[in-house]
């Protein structure tokens, strides 16, 4: 099963996760995930700081990274949006079982549009300091 392959590869790695530091719901979610990350496998980087160093993060250049969660795994995989959230939930022990449902067949048919709706609704909390 794909989930177990991911777990076997990811357990000892650190994931770099990029978030919008000007978004109150995003900051609250980051705090929640940091408290839940018992293995300290996630390194959180504000997208605004990463954009100042695009030589190290070239994959953030072509995307509007402030509008969705981005994850870079040590295996060199870049995930964004629903797929980044799904991998993040799988990496954190307290959210492991809910994450399994997101790996069921056709889960992305519901998950991607739902993630996009939530991501767009958070824009009302941002004062556009990051434009």
C-alpha positions as CSV (number, residue, x, y, z in Angstrom):
1,X,0.0,0.0,0.0
2,X,1.3,3.5,-0.9
3,X,0.9,4.9,2.6
4,X,3.3,2.3,4.2
5,X,5.8,3.0,1.4
6,X,5.7,6.7,2.3
7,X,6.1,6.0,6.0
8,X,9.1,3.7,5.5
9,X,10.8,6.4,3.5
10,X,9.8,9.4,5.5
11,X,10.2,8.4,9.1
12,X,13.8,9.6,9.5
13,X,13.5,12.6,7.3
14,X,12.8,16.3,8.0
15,X,10.2,18.0,5.9
16,X,10.5,21.7,5.1
17,X,7.0,23.3,5.2
18,X,6.4,26.8,3.9
19,X,3.5,28.8,5.2
20,X,2.2,32.4,5.1
21,X,3.2,34.2,8.3
22,X,0.8,37.0,7.7
23,X,-2.2,34.6,7.9
24,X,-3.7,34.2,11.4
25,X,-5.3,30.8,10.6
26,X,-2.1,29.6,9.1
27,X,-0.1,30.6,12.1
28,X,-2.6,28.9,14.4
29,X,-2.4,25.7,12.3
30,X,1.4,25.8,12.5
31,X,1.4,26.1,16.3
32,X,-1.0,23.2,16.5
33,X,1.2,21.1,14.2
34,X,4.3,22.0,16.0
35,X,2.8,20.8,19.3
36,X,1.7,17.6,17.7
37,X,5.0,16.9,16.0
38,X,6.5,14.5,18.6
39,X,9.4,13.5,16.3
40,X,10.2,17.0,15.3
41,X,10.2,16.0,11.6
42,X,8.8,19.3,10.3
43,X,10.8,22.5,9.9
44,X,8.5,25.5,9.4
45,X,9.6,28.3,7.2
46,X,7.6,31.5,6.5
47,X,7.2,31.9,2.8
48,X,8.1,35.5,3.0
49,X,11.5,34.6,4.3
50,X,12.0,31.8,1.8
51,X,11.3,34.2,-1.1
52,X,14.3,36.3,0.0
53,X,16.5,33.2,-0.6
54,X,15.2,31.8,-3.9
55,X,18.6,30.2,-4.7
56,X,17.9,27.7,-2.0
57,X,14.2,27.4,-2.8
58,X,13.8,27.7,-6.6
59,X,10.6,25.7,-6.6
60,X,8.8,28.6,-4.9
61,X,9.6,31.0,-7.7
62,X,7.1,29.8,-10.3
63,X,4.2,29.2,-7.9
64,X,2.1,31.6,-5.9
65,X,3.3,29.9,-2.8
66,X,1.6,32.2,-0.4
67,X,-1.8,30.9,-1.4
68,X,-1.2,27.3,-0.4
69,X,0.9,25.1,1.8
70,X,4.2,23.9,0.3
71,X,6.3,21.0,1.5
72,X,9.8,20.0,0.4
73,X,10.8,16.5,1.5
74,X,14.4,15.5,1.9
75,X,13.9,13.0,-0.9
76,X,13.5,16.1,-3.2
77,X,9.8,15.9,-3.6
78,X,7.9,19.2,-3.7
79,X,4.2,19.0,-2.7
80,X,1.7,21.7,-2.5
81,X,-1.9,22.2,-1.4
82,X,-3.9,19.2,-0.5
83,X,-1.0,16.8,-1.3
84,X,1.3,18.7,1.1
85,X,-1.3,18.7,3.9
86,X,-2.0,15.0,3.4
87,X,1.8,14.2,3.7
88,X,2.1,16.5,6.7
89,X,-0.8,14.7,8.5
90,X,0.8,11.4,7.8
91,X,4.2,12.5,9.2
92,X,2.7,13.7,12.5
93,X,1.8,10.8,14.9
94,X,-1.4,12.3,16.3
95,X,-2.9,12.8,12.9
96,X,-1.8,9.5,11.4
97,X,-5.2,7.8,11.4
98,X,-7.1,10.7,9.9
99,X,-4.4,10.9,7.2
100,X,-5.1,7.3,6.1
101,X,-8.5,8.4,4.9
102,X,-6.9,11.0,2.6
103,X,-5.0,8.2,0.9
104,X,-8.1,6.2,0.0
105,X,-8.8,6.0,-3.7
106,X,-10.5,9.1,-5.1
107,X,-9.9,11.1,-1.9
108,X,-8.3,13.8,-3.9
109,X,-11.5,14.4,-5.8
110,X,-13.0,15.7,-2.7
111,X,-9.8,16.9,-0.9
112,X,-8.4,19.1,-3.6
113,X,-11.5,21.3,-4.1
114,X,-12.2,21.4,-0.3
115,X,-8.6,22.5,0.3
116,X,-8.9,25.2,-2.4
117,X,-12.1,26.5,-0.8
118,X,-10.6,26.7,2.6
119,X,-7.4,28.2,1.2
120,X,-9.3,31.0,-0.6
121,X,-11.5,31.7,2.5
122,X,-8.5,32.4,4.6
123,X,-7.6,35.4,2.4
124,X,-10.2,37.5,4.3
125,X,-7.9,37.2,7.3
126,X,-4.8,38.6,5.5
127,X,-4.0,42.3,5.2
128,X,-2.0,41.7,2.1
129,X,1.4,42.5,3.7
130,X,2.8,39.7,1.6
131,X,1.8,41.0,-1.8
